[in-house]
Amino acid sequence: MAEEVKEPFDPSSYSYQEMIGQVPASIRLGTFRVHAVLGVPSASLGANNDFALRGDGAAGANTTLYHKEAGAWVACTL
């Protein structure tokens, strides 16, 4: 049975869980990966120089984009 498609596509009409189900949780871009996560990324996820996009983070608190450095995820200041 096919899923109902919401037309036209409006990202705000989808929950994060619905959207993450439609794309890979991790995408390789050249020499690094971009991971989609909920919550702070786990230390065991990814490798140094990877990025993590947090779906439930707060932009004002700089908890939406993380970079892995020396084995730890560091919140990026935007």
Biopython code that builds the backbone (N, CA, C, O; Angstrom):
import numpy as np
from Bio.PDB.StructureBuilder import StructureBuilder

atoms = [
    (1, "MET", "N", (0.825, -1.164, 0.000)),
    (1, "MET", "CA", (0.000, 0.000, 0.000)),
    (1, "MET", "C", (0.885, 1.249, 0.000)),
    (1, "MET", "O", (1.785, 1.376, 0.831)),
    (2, "ALA", "N", (0.630, 2.158, -0.922)),
    (2, "ALA", "CA", (1.442, 3.365, -1.063)),
    (2, "ALA", "C", (1.119, 4.368, 0.042)),
    (2, "ALA", "O", (-0.019, 4.480, 0.497)),
    (3, "GLU", "N", (2.169, 5.100, 0.462)),
    (3, "GLU", "CA", (1.976, 6.152, 1.457)),
    (3, "GLU", "C", (1.299, 7.350, 0.818)),
    (3, "GLU", "O", (1.480, 7.624, -0.368)),
    (4, "GLU", "N", (0.524, 8.054, 1.612)),
    (4, "GLU", "CA", (-0.104, 9.271, 1.127)),
    (4, "GLU", "C", (0.972, 10.340, 0.918)),
    (4, "GLU", "O", (1.809, 10.561, 1.793)),
    (5, "VAL", "N", (0.948, 10.994, -0.231)),
    (5, "VAL", "CA", (1.910, 12.049, -0.523)),
    (5, "VAL", "C", (1.248, 13.391, -0.267)),
    (5, "VAL", "O", (0.147, 13.653, -0.751)),
    (6, "LYS", "N", (1.924, 14.238, 0.495)),
    (6, "LYS", "CA", (1.392, 15.560, 0.799)),
    (6, "LYS", "C", (1.857, 16.518, -0.294)),
    (6, "LYS", "O", (3.062, 16.708, -0.461)),
    (7, "GLU", "N", (0.961, 17.112, -1.023)),
    (7, "GLU", "CA", (1.296, 18.008, -2.138)),
    (7, "GLU", "C", (0.808, 19.402, -1.858)),
    (7, "GLU", "O", (-0.228, 19.539, -1.208)),
    (8, "PRO", "N", (1.480, 20.460, -2.301)),
    (8, "PRO", "CA", (2.892, 20.430, -2.684)),
    (8, "PRO", "C", (3.756, 20.153, -1.461)),
    (8, "PRO", "O", (3.298, 20.297, -0.327)),
    (9, "PHE", "N", (5.002, 19.759, -1.688)),
    (9, "PHE", "CA", (5.874, 19.397, -0.578)),
    (9, "PHE", "C", (6.114, 20.603, 0.316)),
    (9, "PHE", "O", (6.588, 21.644, -0.140)),
    (10, "ASP", "N", (5.794, 20.458, 1.555)),
    (10, "ASP", "CA", (5.996, 21.507, 2.554)),
    (10, "ASP", "C", (6.670, 20.845, 3.750)),
    (10, "ASP", "O", (6.010, 20.151, 4.523)),
    (11, "PRO", "N", (8.000, 21.055, 3.915)),
    (11, "PRO", "CA", (8.718, 20.389, 5.008)),
    (11, "PRO", "C", (8.105, 20.624, 6.377)),
    (11, "PRO", "O", (8.216, 19.768, 7.254)),
    (12, "SER", "N", (7.460, 21.766, 6.579)),
    (12, "SER", "CA", (6.888, 22.049, 7.890)),
    (12, "SER", "C", (5.679, 21.172, 8.196)),
    (12, "SER", "O", (5.251, 21.091, 9.348)),
    (13, "SER", "N", (5.123, 20.515, 7.176)),
    (13, "SER", "CA", (3.968, 19.657, 7.399)),
    (13, "SER", "C", (4.375, 18.228, 7.776)),
    (13, "SER", "O", (3.514, 17.389, 8.041)),
    (14, "TYR", "N", (5.678, 17.949, 7.803)),
    (14, "TYR", "CA", (6.184, 16.620, 8.157)),
    (14, "TYR", "C", (6.887, 16.691, 9.505)),
    (14, "TYR", "O", (7.530, 17.690, 9.826)),
    (15, "SER", "N", (6.764, 15.647, 10.279)),
    (15, "SER", "CA", (7.553, 15.583, 11.503)),
    (15, "SER", "C", (8.969, 15.168, 11.119)),
    (15, "SER", "O", (9.192, 14.636, 10.031)),
    (16, "TYR", "N", (9.924, 15.411, 12.012)),
    (16, "TYR", "CA", (11.307, 15.020, 11.748)),
    (16, "TYR", "C", (11.386, 13.512, 11.501)),
    (16, "TYR", "O", (12.117, 13.070, 10.615)),
    (17, "GLN", "N", (10.643, 12.724, 12.273)),
    (17, "GLN", "CA", (10.683, 11.276, 12.120)),
    (17, "GLN", "C", (10.169, 10.855, 10.741)),
    (17, "GLN", "O", (10.715, 9.927, 10.144)),
    (18, "GLU", "N", (9.139, 11.513, 10.230)),
    (18, "GLU", "CA", (8.637, 11.186, 8.890)),
    (18, "GLU", "C", (9.684, 11.506, 7.835)),
    (18, "GLU", "O", (9.876, 10.729, 6.900)),
    (19, "MET", "N", (10.368, 12.645, 7.971)),
    (19, "MET", "CA", (11.347, 13.038, 6.975)),
    (19, "MET", "C", (12.576, 12.146, 7.031)),
    (19, "MET", "O", (13.092, 11.758, 5.983)),
    (20, "ILE", "N", (13.061, 11.809, 8.215)),
    (20, "ILE", "CA", (14.260, 10.989, 8.320)),
    (20, "ILE", "C", (13.995, 9.596, 7.770)),
    (20, "ILE", "O", (14.923, 8.926, 7.317)),
    (21, "GLY", "N", (12.747, 9.150, 7.802)),
    (21, "GLY", "CA", (12.411, 7.860, 7.221)),
    (21, "GLY", "C", (12.513, 7.848, 5.711)),
    (21, "GLY", "O", (12.513, 6.775, 5.108)),
    (22, "GLN", "N", (12.601, 9.013, 5.077)),
    (22, "GLN", "CA", (12.653, 9.108, 3.630)),
    (22, "GLN", "C", (14.064, 9.296, 3.084)),
    (22, "GLN", "O", (14.271, 9.217, 1.874)),
    (23, "VAL", "N", (15.024, 9.540, 3.950)),
    (23, "VAL", "CA", (16.406, 9.751, 3.501)),
    (23, "VAL", "C", (17.332, 8.893, 4.340)),
    (23, "VAL", "O", (16.982, 8.511, 5.457)),
    (24, "PRO", "N", (18.516, 8.585, 3.813)),
    (24, "PRO", "CA", (19.468, 7.833, 4.633)),
    (24, "PRO", "C", (19.838, 8.622, 5.884)),
    (24, "PRO", "O", (19.833, 9.853, 5.861)),
    (25, "ALA", "N", (20.152, 7.941, 6.957)),
    (25, "ALA", "CA", (20.527, 8.608, 8.201)),
    (25, "ALA", "C", (21.941, 9.159, 8.122)),
    (25, "ALA", "O", (22.349, 9.939, 8.982)),
    (26, "SER", "N", (22.691, 8.765, 7.104)),
    (26, "SER", "CA", (24.065, 9.214, 6.934)),
    (26, "SER", "C", (24.368, 9.282, 5.442)),
    (26, "SER", "O", (24.017, 8.377, 4.686)),
    (27, "ILE", "N", (25.025, 10.365, 5.026)),
    (27, "ILE", "CA", (25.363, 10.543, 3.613)),
    (27, "ILE", "C", (26.837, 10.897, 3.509)),
    (27, "ILE", "O", (27.312, 11.793, 4.208)),
    (28, "ARG", "N", (27.570, 10.193, 2.634)),
    (28, "ARG", "CA", (28.991, 10.502, 2.422)),
    (28, "ARG", "C", (29.096, 11.632, 1.403)),
    (28, "ARG", "O", (28.499, 11.579, 0.328)),
    (29, "LEU", "N", (29.867, 12.652, 1.765)),
    (29, "LEU", "CA", (30.153, 13.780, 0.874)),
    (29, "LEU", "C", (31.663, 13.919, 0.771)),
    (29, "LEU", "O", (32.293, 14.560, 1.612)),
    (30, "GLY", "N", (32.228, 13.330, -0.238)),
    (30, "GLY", "CA", (33.685, 13.380, -0.396)),
    (30, "GLY", "C", (34.375, 12.593, 0.685)),
    (30, "GLY", "O", (34.220, 11.374, 0.760)),
    (31, "THR", "N", (35.146, 13.277, 1.536)),
    (31, "THR", "CA", (35.944, 12.598, 2.560)),
    (31, "THR", "C", (35.278, 12.559, 3.930)),
    (31, "THR", "O", (35.875, 12.060, 4.885)),
    (32, "PHE", "N", (34.055, 13.073, 4.049)),
    (32, "PHE", "CA", (33.371, 13.067, 5.344)),
    (32, "PHE", "C", (31.916, 12.645, 5.165)),
    (32, "PHE", "O", (31.415, 12.549, 4.044)),
    (33, "ARG", "N", (31.253, 12.397, 6.283)),
    (33, "ARG", "CA", (29.837, 12.041, 6.281)),
    (33, "ARG", "C", (29.036, 13.105, 7.012)),
    (33, "ARG", "O", (29.549, 13.805, 7.885)),
    (34, "VAL", "N", (27.768, 13.212, 6.635)),
    (34, "VAL", "CA", (26.808, 14.045, 7.350)),
    (34, "VAL", "C", (25.767, 13.086, 7.923)),
    (34, "VAL", "O", (25.148, 12.320, 7.184)),
    (35, "HIS", "N", (25.578, 13.131, 9.231)),
    (35, "HIS", "CA", (24.659, 12.232, 9.926)),
    (35, "HIS", "C", (23.429, 13.012, 10.390)),
    (35, "HIS", "O", (23.554, 14.148, 10.849)),
    (36, "ALA", "N", (22.267, 12.422, 10.276)),
    (36, "ALA", "CA", (21.035, 13.000, 10.810)),
    (36, "ALA", "C", (20.765, 12.337, 12.157)),
    (36, "ALA", "O", (20.716, 11.110, 12.251)),
    (37, "VAL", "N", (20.591, 13.152, 13.199)),
    (37, "VAL", "CA", (20.433, 12.609, 14.552)),
    (37, "VAL", "C", (19.320, 13.325, 15.314)),
    (37, "VAL", "O", (18.916, 14.435, 14.966)),
    (38, "LEU", "N", (18.849, 12.675, 16.338)),
    (38, "LEU", "CA", (17.984, 13.291, 17.339)),
    (38, "LEU", "C", (18.780, 13.276, 18.630)),
    (38, "LEU", "O", (19.334, 12.240, 18.998)),
    (39, "GLY", "N", (18.847, 14.390, 19.316)),
    (39, "GLY", "CA", (19.652, 14.470, 20.521)),
    (39, "GLY", "C", (21.120, 14.678, 20.186)),
    (39, "GLY", "O", (21.499, 14.737, 19.016)),
    (40, "VAL", "N", (21.939, 14.788, 21.217)),
    (40, "VAL", "CA", (23.378, 14.977, 21.032)),
    (40, "VAL", "C", (23.944, 13.719, 20.387)),
    (40, "VAL", "O", (23.619, 12.613, 20.820)),
    (41, "PRO", "N", (24.789, 13.859, 19.357)),
    (41, "PRO", "CA", (25.352, 12.672, 18.703)),
    (41, "PRO", "C", (26.179, 11.824, 19.673)),
    (41, "PRO", "O", (26.898, 12.354, 20.520)),
    (42, "SER", "N", (26.068, 10.523, 19.537)),
    (42, "SER", "CA", (26.824, 9.589, 20.357)),
    (42, "SER", "C", (28.299, 9.626, 19.960)),
    (42, "SER", "O", (28.620, 9.768, 18.781)),
    (43, "ALA", "N", (29.182, 9.502, 20.924)),
    (43, "ALA", "CA", (30.625, 9.497, 20.646)),
    (43, "ALA", "C", (31.015, 8.371, 19.698)),
    (43, "ALA", "O", (32.004, 8.490, 18.974)),
    (44, "SER", "N", (30.256, 7.283, 19.690)),
    (44, "SER", "CA", (30.591, 6.152, 18.822)),
    (44, "SER", "C", (30.160, 6.364, 17.367)),
    (44, "SER", "O", (30.531, 5.584, 16.490)),
    (45, "LEU", "N", (29.385, 7.411, 17.113)),
    (45, "LEU", "CA", (28.904, 7.691, 15.760)),
    (45, "LEU", "C", (29.967, 8.431, 14.965)),
    (45, "LEU", "O", (30.552, 9.400, 15.449)),
    (46, "GLY", "N", (30.212, 7.974, 13.752)),
    (46, "GLY", "CA", (31.053, 8.715, 12.818)),
    (46, "GLY", "C", (32.529, 8.727, 13.130)),
    (46, "GLY", "O", (33.014, 8.050, 14.036)),
    (47, "ALA", "N", (33.239, 9.542, 12.323)),
    (47, "ALA", "CA", (34.691, 9.681, 12.424)),
    (47, "ALA", "C", (35.040, 11.163, 12.503)),
    (47, "ALA", "O", (34.202, 12.024, 12.234)),
    (48, "ASN", "N", (36.283, 11.449, 12.873)),
    (48, "ASN", "CA", (36.725, 12.844, 12.913)),
    (48, "ASN", "C", (36.463, 13.517, 11.566)),
    (48, "ASN", "O", (36.620, 12.900, 10.513)),
    (49, "ASN", "N", (36.066, 14.772, 11.611)),
    (49, "ASN", "CA", (35.731, 15.619, 10.456)),
    (49, "ASN", "C", (34.345, 15.363, 9.889)),
    (49, "ASN", "O", (33.972, 15.993, 8.900)),
    (50, "ASP", "N", (33.560, 14.452, 10.486)),
    (50, "ASP", "CA", (32.160, 14.281, 10.086)),
    (50, "ASP", "C", (31.323, 15.404, 10.690)),
    (50, "ASP", "O", (31.758, 16.093, 11.613)),
    (51, "PHE", "N", (30.116, 15.576, 10.154)),
    (51, "PHE", "CA", (29.153, 16.536, 10.680)),
    (51, "PHE", "C", (27.889, 15.795, 11.091)),
    (51, "PHE", "O", (27.581, 14.735, 10.546)),
    (52, "ALA", "N", (27.164, 16.345, 12.040)),
    (52, "ALA", "CA", (25.869, 15.796, 12.450)),
    (52, "ALA", "C", (24.861, 16.941, 12.469)),
    (52, "ALA", "O", (25.120, 18.006, 13.029)),
    (53, "LEU", "N", (23.712, 16.701, 11.848)),
    (53, "LEU", "CA", (22.607, 17.656, 11.867)),
    (53, "LEU", "C", (21.581, 17.143, 12.861)),
    (53, "LEU", "O", (21.048, 16.046, 12.702)),
    (54, "ARG", "N", (21.310, 17.928, 13.872)),
    (54, "ARG", "CA", (20.389, 17.516, 14.929)),
    (54, "ARG", "C", (18.997, 18.058, 14.629)),
    (54, "ARG", "O", (18.797, 19.271, 14.567)),
    (55, "GLY", "N", (18.049, 17.168, 14.447)),
    (55, "GLY", "CA", (16.698, 17.552, 14.086)),
    (55, "GLY", "C", (15.904, 18.195, 15.190)),
    (55, "GLY", "O", (14.922, 18.886, 14.919)),
    (56, "ASP", "N", (16.303, 17.987, 16.432)),
    (56, "ASP", "CA", (15.551, 18.552, 17.549)),
    (56, "ASP", "C", (16.347, 19.616, 18.300)),
    (56, "ASP", "O", (16.017, 19.941, 19.441)),
    (57, "GLY", "N", (17.379, 20.157, 17.682)),
    (57, "GLY", "CA", (18.219, 21.161, 18.332)),
    (57, "GLY", "C", (17.622, 22.550, 18.244)),
    (57, "GLY", "O", (16.682, 22.788, 17.486)),
    (58, "ALA", "N", (18.169, 23.457, 19.018)),
    (58, "ALA", "CA", (17.711, 24.848, 19.030)),
    (58, "ALA", "C", (18.790, 25.729, 18.413)),
    (58, "ALA", "O", (19.922, 25.766, 18.894)),
    (59, "ALA", "N", (18.434, 26.435, 17.347)),
    (59, "ALA", "CA", (19.411, 27.264, 16.636)),
    (59, "ALA", "C", (20.068, 28.290, 17.552)),
    (59, "ALA", "O", (21.281, 28.487, 17.482)),
    (60, "GLY", "N", (19.303, 28.932, 18.394)),
    (60, "GLY", "CA", (19.860, 29.944, 19.292)),
    (60, "GLY", "C", (20.816, 29.372, 20.316)),
    (60, "GLY", "O", (21.655, 30.094, 20.855)),
    (61, "ALA", "N", (20.700, 28.088, 20.591)),
    (61, "ALA", "CA", (21.568, 27.442, 21.572)),
    (61, "ALA", "C", (22.744, 26.734, 20.899)),
    (61, "ALA", "O", (23.518, 26.044, 21.563)),
    (62, "ASN", "N", (22.879, 26.904, 19.582)),
    (62, "ASN", "CA", (23.953, 26.264, 18.807)),
    (62, "ASN", "C", (23.978, 24.751, 19.000)),
    (62, "ASN", "O", (25.039, 24.160, 19.200)),
    (63, "THR", "N", (22.805, 24.131, 18.938)),
    (63, "THR", "CA", (22.746, 22.667, 19.084)),
    (63, "THR", "C", (22.133, 22.009, 17.856)),
    (63, "THR", "O", (21.512, 20.952, 17.964)),
    (64, "THR", "N", (22.301, 22.624, 16.696)),
    (64, "THR", "CA", (21.735, 22.035, 15.488)),
    (64, "THR", "C", (22.790, 21.422, 14.585)),
    (64, "THR", "O", (22.477, 20.511, 13.819)),
    (65, "LEU", "N", (24.032, 21.892, 14.650)),
    (65, "LEU", "CA", (25.114, 21.391, 13.806)),
    (65, "LEU", "C", (26.307, 21.045, 14.691)),
    (65, "LEU", "O", (26.742, 21.850, 15.515)),
    (66, "TYR", "N", (26.825, 19.836, 14.506)),
    (66, "TYR", "CA", (27.976, 19.369, 15.272)),
    (66, "TYR", "C", (29.079, 18.947, 14.325)),
    (66, "TYR", "O", (28.805, 18.495, 13.213)),
    (67, "HIS", "N", (30.330, 19.089, 14.754)),
    (67, "HIS", "CA", (31.512, 18.645, 14.002)),
    (67, "HIS", "C", (32.297, 17.719, 14.916)),
    (67, "HIS", "O", (32.479, 18.021, 16.096)),
    (68, "LYS", "N", (32.766, 16.588, 14.381)),
    (68, "LYS", "CA", (33.516, 15.648, 15.225)),
    (68, "LYS", "C", (35.001, 15.979, 15.162)),
    (68, "LYS", "O", (35.618, 15.961, 14.097)),
    (69, "GLU", "N", (35.553, 16.280, 16.327)),
    (69, "GLU", "CA", (36.963, 16.664, 16.459)),
    (69, "GLU", "C", (37.605, 15.865, 17.586)),
    (69, "GLU", "O", (37.089, 15.845, 18.704)),
    (70, "ALA", "N", (38.718, 15.213, 17.302)),
    (70, "ALA", "CA", (39.461, 14.428, 18.302)),
    (70, "ALA", "C", (38.549, 13.444, 19.029)),
    (70, "ALA", "O", (38.676, 13.243, 20.236)),
    (71, "GLY", "N", (37.621, 12.829, 18.277)),
    (71, "GLY", "CA", (36.747, 11.807, 18.827)),
    (71, "GLY", "C", (35.522, 12.314, 19.572)),
    (71, "GLY", "O", (34.750, 11.511, 20.097)),
    (72, "ALA", "N", (35.325, 13.641, 19.631)),
    (72, "ALA", "CA", (34.190, 14.213, 20.358)),
    (72, "ALA", "C", (33.377, 15.113, 19.419)),
    (72, "ALA", "O", (33.928, 15.766, 18.534)),
    (73, "TRP", "N", (32.060, 15.131, 19.631)),
    (73, "TRP", "CA", (31.181, 16.004, 18.850)),
    (73, "TRP", "C", (31.166, 17.382, 19.491)),
    (73, "TRP", "O", (30.902, 17.508, 20.687)),
    (74, "VAL", "N", (31.449, 18.419, 18.705)),
    (74, "VAL", "CA", (31.511, 19.791, 19.176)),
    (74, "VAL", "C", (30.394, 20.586, 18.483)),
    (74, "VAL", "O", (30.292, 20.577, 17.256)),
    (75, "ALA", "N", (29.566, 21.265, 19.268)),
    (75, "ALA", "CA", (28.502, 22.091, 18.693)),
    (75, "ALA", "C", (29.134, 23.271, 17.956)),
    (75, "ALA", "O", (30.004, 23.957, 18.494)),
    (76, "CYS", "N", (28.691, 23.498, 16.726)),
    (76, "CYS", "CA", (29.204, 24.607, 15.926)),
    (76, "CYS", "C", (28.435, 25.888, 16.229)),
    (76, "CYS", "O", (27.214, 25.865, 16.381)),
    (77, "THR", "N", (29.143, 26.983, 16.312)),
    (77, "THR", "CA", (28.514, 28.287, 16.497)),
    (77, "THR", "C", (28.120, 28.801, 15.129)),
    (77, "THR", "O", (28.951, 28.943, 14.232)),
    (78, "LEU", "N", (26.827, 29.078, 14.989)),
    (78, "LEU", "CA", (26.323, 29.540, 13.686)),
    (78, "LEU", "C", (26.088, 31.024, 13.693)),
    (78, "LEU", "O", (25.665, 31.587, 12.683)),
]
sb = StructureBuilder()
sb.init_structure("model")
sb.init_model(0)
sb.init_chain("A")
sb.init_seg("    ")
for serial, (resi, resn, name, xyz) in enumerate(atoms, 1):
    if name == "N":
        sb.init_residue(resn, " ", resi, " ")
    sb.init_atom(name, np.array(xyz, "f"), 0.0, 1.0, " ", f" {name:<3s}", serial, name[0])
structure = sb.get_structure()
